[in-house]
Amino acid sequence: MKPFDRLALAAIIVIWAIHFTIGKVALAQLPPLFLTAVRLSLVVAVLAPFLWRPHPPMKRLVPLAICLGILHYALLFCGLKGLDAGPAAITSQLVVPFSVILAALVFRERFTISGALGVVLAFAGVWLLAGAPRVAPNLGSLFLVGAASLAFAAASIQLKHLGPFDVFVLNAWVAVISAPALFTISFMIEDGQIAAAQAADWRAWASVGFSAVFASIISWGMWYHLLVRYEVSRIIPMTMLVPVLAVVFAVLLRGEPLTVEIVGGGLITLFGVALTHLYGTKAGWDRTA
């Protein structure tokens, strides 16, 4: 891997990891669905020139926007609202076993025994994070983050069918479709958005700006740059560092507790994710490159 690409991969990992902690800053002052709608509106503002470029047909863009822009982002921020950043980052890794399960269903890829074990371990780790067998107060939030991972896995399957695409064009159209829908849903089920927006300080708006510019635009632009140049099996394992760094950032910057459940559940989840990634199906992960 070229030095620039190594640097890009390192930047992606740091951005994705710290995003969980930074996102908590905005969620402390803004309703999650409203925050997500504002974030995607900023994406539209930045990427507006890309809306005039060739894009995939709307019959493919709309389902993708529903899974990625509406369900994934909304569920993730709603879950993060009631969950510490560390456990949320670990739970988000369920996207890998969910992707393997969906690939088996959609592409008829066969599970391996090791892959099936990895799926079980990944979910067992999240179960431990939830404080099982006792009922933990953040169980609902963990479920929302897990559902967000499932939505992202579904979006990944759709992306695979799109073939080569301009990631900035795709981001722009996903945002322009999703933002109005999220504003509508927010004003239907949330309240106090205008008052919250007026009372929010610079830290909240800086957090929203970071999410839009760095998490949604820059990091995904660099990620697609790497995907088209390298095998998936070479770069995906490095993303295992994201939840590790996310826990470190959460402990250092927010003072979140580092409990036995977080350490044990995190290790079990990451081991299961790694096993699923490496041995999930007979077809292997390189076919997604």
Secondary structure, 3 states (H helix, E strand, C coil): CCHHHHHHHHHHHHHHHHHHHHHHHHHCCCCHHHHHHHHHHHHHHHHHHHHHCCCCCHHHHHHHHHHHHHHHHHHHHHHHHCCCHHHHHHHHHHHHHHHHHHHHHHCCCCECHHHHHHHHHHHHHHHHHCCCCCCCCCHHHHHHHHHHHHHHHHHHHHHHHHCCCCHHHHHHHHHHHHHHHHHHHHHHHCCCHHHHHHHCCHHHHHHHHHHHHHHHHHHHHHHHHHHCCCCHHHHHHHHHHHHHHHHHHHHHHHCCCCCHHHHHHHHHHHHHHHHHHHHCECCCHHHHC
